Amino acid sequence: MGNVRSQLGQKFCSQFLPEEQAEIDRLFDALSSEKHSSDTSPRSFSLKALKSHIGEALPLEMVTRLYDGMRRVDLMGKAKGPSESISREQFTMSMSHLLKGNSEEKSLMILKMISATEGPVKAREIQKFTEDLVGSVVHVLSYRQELRGWTPKTGLGPPPRVQVLAAQLFSEMDLRGGEKLPGPQQLDCECDLAMVEAWVFRVPHVATFLSVVIHRGFLLRLPLDLATLVPERHVDQERVFESVLDILSVIYINSHLPREQRHRWRLLFSSKLHGHSFTQLCGHITQQGPCIVLVEDHDGHVFGGFASCSWEVKPQFQGDDTCFLFSISPHMAVYTSTGYNDHYMYLNHRQQTIPNGLGMGGQHNYFGLWIDVDFGKGHSKAKPKCTTYSSPQLSAQENFRFEKMEVWGVGDAPVLQQAKSSRSVLDKNPEARILLEASGRSRHSEGLRDVPDGE
């Protein structure tokens, strides 16, 4: 029997590269040598040993889930219940499934982390697992100081929007027949392995979050690229700036951006820092590359859009079908192009015959998202849906008012913006530049600039 167990262990070791397996072995040796490990079996570790090793890096609920999932692994298929402690083979198999496994293998481990019994689990148990997983990601990234410049929200209770993002991920689980779980009345629905597997396959955040929790919770010495998960935050202002977004909102929006733009966010405009001025808004966001536009209305709804290219002040629509609208609060969702029209982005100023403002989706006077030139006013009209993005009304009121607006450039700044020397008067005075561009006149000083050193 020992030989069979050993062969099974080798089978699951084979999913790791040699250097990865060496790290898994090192971690198991550390866990099994903890003073709280099992006295009866030196080749296993206990829950106390796991808690001692992880410390406060993960919430207790997630540590217990991980331990229970591992000890419920039945290598022989004959166990009558969970083991008293975790063997090397159980540990290797669990880590193999969670870190290297396919959707079915990850789903098997998720079910073991949820329930001690074989077979389906209640939908409410999946929902609670999802909340614990999302909360653990915020917890461990904050504990390990890997928020990449984003400041955690302060205050009592769970981190903001844990339940909001968990609800969004959970909503992607389909009942048999393709029906979406509509609400609390369906939380007693039974979810079997096939449903969980389809969910894990369809929602990559689940596997990604599991990987983050394990890598950073155990401090595995294995590569984990956080750059495309959590973008580096750049704010030029010396004073402290607290964004409307929390880390989960950033992670969620960032996951929908083109991959080459996920590593860095640059604050271009904030109504708090730059004032309540549409001219200032235009001066700070034009010619700055792709960006995120974000608004919080007076009713607490947070929403916005992704502009796939640099904003230009002109009377025509701009952008392409990679633009999208999104909602962050009271719920998270992304709304992508329908292909119905090309009204992706619109920015106009100082015109008498057509609307002046910033818009995304829909049509003149009926935008999915509109920021009026009379700064602090806007609308989100969608009856029943925005034609360009199929988005619903994003704001609490169709015509809304706001004080908080942010625009973040995503990815690297355009090359022309990186040459900050030889700034002209028009660069330093965005209102003058916008007035000049709106009047249709060219900036003759562009051709008279000195060439920056090194070019």
Buried (B, 14 or more C-beta within 10 A) or exposed (E): EEEEBEEBBEBBBEBBEEEBBEBBBEBBEBBBEBEBBBEEBEBBBBBBBBBBBBEEBBBEBBBBBBBBBBBBBBBEEEEEEBBEBBBBBBBBBBBBBBBBBEBBBBBBBBBBBBBEEEEBBBBBBBBBBBBBBBBBBBBBBBBBEBBBEBBBBEEEEBBBBBBBBBBBBBBBBBBEEEEEBEEEEEBEBEBEBEBBBBBBBEBEBBBBBBBBBBBBBBBBEBEBEBEBBBBEBBBEEEEEBEBBBBBBBBBBBBBEBEEEBBBBBBBBBBBBBBEEBBBBBBBBBBEBBBBBBBBBBBEEBBBBBBBBBBBBBBBEBBBEBBBBBBBBBEEBBBBBBBEEEBBBBBBBBBEEEEBBBBBBBBBBEBBBBBBBBEBBBBBBBBEEBBBBBBBBBBBBEEEBEBEBBBBBBBBBBEEEBEBEEEEBEBBEEBEBBBBBBBEEEEEEEEEEEEEEEEE
